[in-house]
Amino acid sequence: QVQLVESGGALVQPGESLRLSCAASGFTLSAHAVRWYRQPPGEDREWVAAVGSDFLTTYADSVRGRFTVSRVNAENTVYLQMNKLKPEDTGVYYCFAHYRTHDYWGPGTQVTVSS
């Protein structure tokens, strides 16, 4: 069964860091691009970052310079390192991959940035 599962979300204070994980099962992530999205409270889901199968990374303007997406193929996992977190980074974070004509989303992990 193909699955993506996020983890690592937490309640943190502004300026702190978190690392989210997206673990895949049922398929090999290494040949596929993986994207991170987030959904702030009461808002639409928005794209945050992506890493290609070639390790090339791209970022939304709102997180560039603070967030780093990476992949460890041996672990079949993609990470999102989030530094200098701001209250506006609050939301549910999802990872996404397209595999064999299907789109796969994880269930999400909650990140709350608040003092």
Backbone as CSV, one residue per row, in Angstrom:
resi,resn,N_x,N_y,N_z,CA_x,CA_y,CA_z,C_x,C_y,C_z
1,GLN,0.852,-1.193,0.000,0.000,0.000,0.000,0.885,1.240,0.000
2,VAL,0.601,2.144,-0.933,1.372,3.369,-1.044,0.901,4.364,0.007
3,GLN,1.843,4.861,0.778,1.492,5.821,1.828,2.590,6.850,2.002
4,LEU,2.173,8.049,2.393,3.076,9.093,2.870,2.609,9.462,4.267
5,VAL,3.535,9.597,5.182,3.172,9.962,6.551,4.119,11.046,7.041
6,GLU,3.534,12.172,7.432,4.316,13.270,7.983,4.440,13.127,9.497
7,SER,5.495,13.693,10.036,5.667,13.746,11.486,6.572,14.914,11.837
8,GLY,6.587,15.256,13.114,7.496,16.294,13.583,6.836,17.604,13.946
9,GLY,5.544,17.728,13.687,4.863,18.961,14.032,4.787,19.157,15.536
10,ALA,4.725,20.422,15.948,4.694,20.728,17.374,4.284,22.177,17.589
11,LEU,4.117,22.531,18.852,3.902,23.922,19.252,5.264,24.498,19.623
12,VAL,5.661,25.576,18.960,6.952,26.208,19.227,6.768,27.713,19.318
13,GLN,7.780,28.373,19.855,7.741,29.825,19.947,8.367,30.451,18.700
14,PRO,8.007,31.691,18.421,8.624,32.382,17.276,10.136,32.374,17.393
15,GLY,10.788,32.155,16.258,12.241,32.113,16.226,12.830,30.731,16.383
16,GLU,12.037,29.783,16.838,12.537,28.428,17.042,12.522,27.639,15.729
17,SER,12.995,26.394,15.831,13.119,25.540,14.649,12.355,24.234,14.837
18,LEU,12.000,23.635,13.724,11.394,22.312,13.704,11.883,21.591,12.462
19,ARG,11.907,20.261,12.546,12.178,19.467,11.356,11.025,18.503,11.137
20,LEU,10.397,18.621,9.996,9.317,17.715,9.633,9.873,16.581,8.775
21,SER,9.246,15.433,8.901,9.617,14.268,8.099,8.427,13.819,7.263
22,CYS,8.724,13.290,6.098,7.711,12.678,5.228,8.260,11.317,4.832
23,ALA,7.712,10.289,5.440,8.186,8.928,5.192,7.255,8.224,4.216
24,ALA,7.853,7.573,3.241,7.065,6.870,2.227,7.131,5.372,2.450
25,SER,6.047,4.706,2.111,6.017,3.247,2.108,5.237,2.798,0.888
26,GLY,5.581,1.617,0.388,4.886,1.075,-0.771,5.450,1.516,-2.102
27,PHE,6.369,2.470,-2.091,7.047,2.867,-3.316,8.354,3.554,-2.940
28,THR,9.240,3.690,-3.914,10.547,4.285,-3.670,10.518,5.751,-4.031
29,LEU,10.774,6.594,-3.034,10.695,8.032,-3.237,11.782,8.581,-4.148
30,SER,12.886,7.888,-4.237,14.062,8.462,-4.875,13.824,8.883,-6.329
31,ALA,12.887,8.228,-7.006,12.656,8.533,-8.418,11.590,9.606,-8.621
32,HIS,11.112,10.194,-7.521,9.965,11.097,-7.618,10.208,12.411,-6.900
33,ALA,9.657,13.473,-7.463,9.663,14.755,-6.766,8.687,14.705,-5.604
34,VAL,9.009,15.413,-4.558,8.136,15.505,-3.385,7.927,16.980,-3.071
35,ARG,6.701,17.329,-2.792,6.368,18.707,-2.454,5.835,18.788,-1.031
36,TRP,6.102,19.905,-0.394,5.490,20.236,0.890,4.470,21.349,0.666
37,TYR,3.331,21.190,1.317,2.283,22.202,1.324,1.922,22.475,2.783
38,ARG,1.228,23.579,2.988,0.660,23.851,4.306,-0.695,24.504,4.144
39,GLN,-1.507,24.339,5.179,-2.817,24.953,5.202,-2.990,25.728,6.491
40,PRO,-2.856,27.053,6.434,-3.073,27.872,7.632,-4.537,27.796,8.047
41,PRO,-4.840,28.089,9.293,-6.236,28.036,9.768,-7.132,28.940,8.941
42,GLY,-8.216,28.387,8.419,-9.184,29.171,7.679,-8.755,29.586,6.281
43,GLU,-7.639,29.049,5.821,-7.148,29.440,4.502,-6.985,28.220,3.597
44,ASP,-6.699,28.475,2.331,-6.470,27.394,1.383,-5.073,26.804,1.566
45,ARG,-4.936,25.582,1.083,-3.627,24.939,1.099,-2.690,25.680,0.144
46,GLU,-1.433,25.851,0.564,-0.463,26.558,-0.273,0.829,25.762,-0.372
47,TRP,1.474,25.896,-1.496,2.735,25.202,-1.730,3.861,25.890,-0.943
48,VAL,4.748,25.083,-0.379,5.833,25.601,0.452,7.198,25.350,-0.180
49,ALA,7.443,24.103,-0.577,8.769,23.744,-1.073,8.680,22.432,-1.834
50,ALA,9.728,22.164,-2.623,9.769,20.917,-3.378,11.211,20.466,-3.551
51,VAL,11.375,19.157,-3.657,12.692,18.588,-3.984,12.491,17.580,-5.097
52,GLY,13.291,17.710,-6.153,13.185,16.803,-7.280,13.965,15.524,-7.059
53,SER,13.780,14.592,-7.978,14.541,13.348,-7.905,16.032,13.610,-8.101
54,ASP,16.331,14.772,-8.701,17.729,15.181,-8.911,18.246,16.036,-7.761
55,PHE,17.471,16.109,-6.670,17.824,16.873,-5.461,17.700,18.380,-5.655
56,LEU,17.208,18.810,-6.814,17.009,20.239,-7.028,15.856,20.715,-6.145
57,THR,16.030,21.858,-5.479,15.024,22.354,-4.544,14.468,23.698,-4.996
58,THR,13.200,23.927,-4.667,12.545,25.205,-4.926,11.698,25.559,-3.712
59,TYR,11.473,26.872,-3.517,10.791,27.357,-2.328,9.827,28.486,-2.653
60,ALA,8.775,28.564,-1.856,7.906,29.724,-1.902,8.674,30.926,-1.348
61,ASP,8.328,32.103,-1.839,9.022,33.310,-1.390,8.921,33.488,0.126
62,SER,7.813,33.087,0.694,7.567,33.314,2.121,8.483,32.496,3.032
63,VAL,9.101,31.436,2.493,9.933,30.573,3.338,11.383,30.507,2.865
64,ARG,11.659,31.053,1.697,13.024,30.964,1.152,14.020,31.611,2.111
65,GLY,15.111,30.905,2.375,16.117,31.401,3.308,15.905,30.940,4.735
66,ARG,14.710,30.444,5.047,14.420,29.939,6.397,14.172,28.434,6.408
67,PHE,13.596,27.923,5.334,13.264,26.501,5.248,14.228,25.802,4.285
68,THR,14.523,24.546,4.580,15.362,23.733,3.702,14.714,22.365,3.534
69,VAL,14.487,21.980,2.291,13.933,20.658,2.002,15.080,19.760,1.536
70,SER,15.058,18.536,2.009,16.111,17.591,1.642,15.532,16.193,1.577
71,ARG,16.295,15.293,0.992,15.824,13.911,0.910,16.974,12.979,1.263
72,VAL,16.620,11.894,1.930,17.579,10.841,2.232,17.004,9.571,1.623
73,ASN,17.489,9.249,0.458,16.892,8.138,-0.285,17.035,6.807,0.447
74,ALA,18.118,6.654,1.171,18.307,5.401,1.899,17.236,5.208,2.971
75,GLU,16.648,6.322,3.428,15.590,6.254,4.442,14.200,6.345,3.814
76,ASN,14.159,6.557,2.498,12.880,6.754,1.802,12.072,7.878,2.447
77,THR,12.773,8.937,2.787,12.189,10.029,3.572,12.650,11.383,3.015
78,VAL,11.738,12.330,3.079,12.038,13.720,2.750,11.835,14.549,4.003
79,TYR,12.708,15.525,4.198,12.654,16.366,5.389,12.386,17.814,5.018
80,LEU,11.794,18.532,5.956,11.635,19.977,5.824,12.161,20.604,7.112
81,GLN,13.332,21.201,7.017,13.922,21.902,8.149,13.395,23.324,8.150
82,MET,12.773,23.728,9.240,12.156,25.045,9.328,12.831,25.819,10.445
83,ASN,13.501,26.896,10.079,14.196,27.755,11.038,13.520,29.112,11.120
84,LYS,13.826,29.815,12.190,13.296,31.176,12.381,11.788,31.213,12.143
85,LEU,11.085,30.310,12.784,9.656,30.194,12.561,8.907,31.438,13.013
86,LYS,7.854,31.736,12.265,7.016,32.897,12.524,5.587,32.438,12.798
87,PRO,4.792,33.247,13.468,3.387,32.864,13.693,2.646,32.553,12.386
88,GLU,2.998,33.239,11.323,2.320,32.984,10.045,2.718,31.660,9.402
89,ASP,3.665,30.953,9.986,3.996,29.606,9.523,3.059,28.548,10.106
90,THR,2.182,28.965,10.988,1.240,28.043,11.615,0.333,27.401,10.579
91,GLY,0.111,26.104,10.727,-0.780,25.397,9.832,-0.539,23.901,9.865
92,VAL,-1.323,23.193,9.085,-1.098,21.761,8.905,-0.209,21.585,7.681
93,TYR,0.870,20.853,7.864,1.844,20.639,6.799,1.654,19.253,6.194
94,TYR,1.616,19.227,4.869,1.389,17.997,4.124,2.539,17.757,3.135
95,CYS,2.858,16.492,2.911,3.741,16.173,1.793,2.924,15.493,0.697
96,PHE,3.438,15.614,-0.511,2.727,15.157,-1.703,3.721,14.537,-2.674
97,ALA,3.271,13.466,-3.328,4.055,12.869,-4.408,3.097,12.296,-5.444
98,HIS,3.545,12.327,-6.675,2.771,11.752,-7.776,3.457,10.462,-8.193
99,TYR,2.721,9.372,-8.184,3.309,8.052,-8.464,2.345,7.233,-9.292
100,ARG,2.818,6.807,-10.457,2.026,5.931,-11.335,0.612,6.456,-11.544
101,THR,0.505,7.657,-12.013,-0.755,8.323,-12.381,-1.624,8.712,-11.188
102,HIS,-1.162,8.470,-9.977,-1.948,8.835,-8.793,-1.225,9.906,-7.985
103,ASP,-2.020,10.757,-7.359,-1.507,11.739,-6.413,-1.655,11.193,-5.004
104,TYR,-0.591,11.323,-4.227,-0.624,10.826,-2.854,-0.314,11.963,-1.890
105,TRP,-1.132,12.067,-0.862,-0.961,13.050,0.201,-0.837,12.317,1.528
106,GLY,-0.039,12.865,2.407,-0.034,12.364,3.765,-1.185,12.975,4.541
107,PRO,-1.420,12.505,5.766,-2.531,13.012,6.589,-2.236,14.380,7.190
108,GLY,-0.974,14.811,7.170,-0.619,16.121,7.696,-0.094,16.080,9.118
109,THR,0.676,17.117,9.452,1.180,17.281,10.814,1.030,18.754,11.193
110,GLN,0.565,19.009,12.419,0.244,20.360,12.848,1.486,21.081,13.349
111,VAL,1.694,22.279,12.824,2.752,23.179,13.305,2.075,24.436,13.827
112,THR,2.351,24.767,15.072,1.804,25.979,15.670,2.952,26.810,16.203
113,VAL,3.017,28.049,15.745,4.067,28.970,16.186,3.388,30.088,16.964
114,SER,3.623,30.101,18.253,2.942,31.055,19.113,3.734,31.287,20.386
115,SER,3.669,32.517,20.869,4.318,32.819,22.141,3.318,32.707,23.294
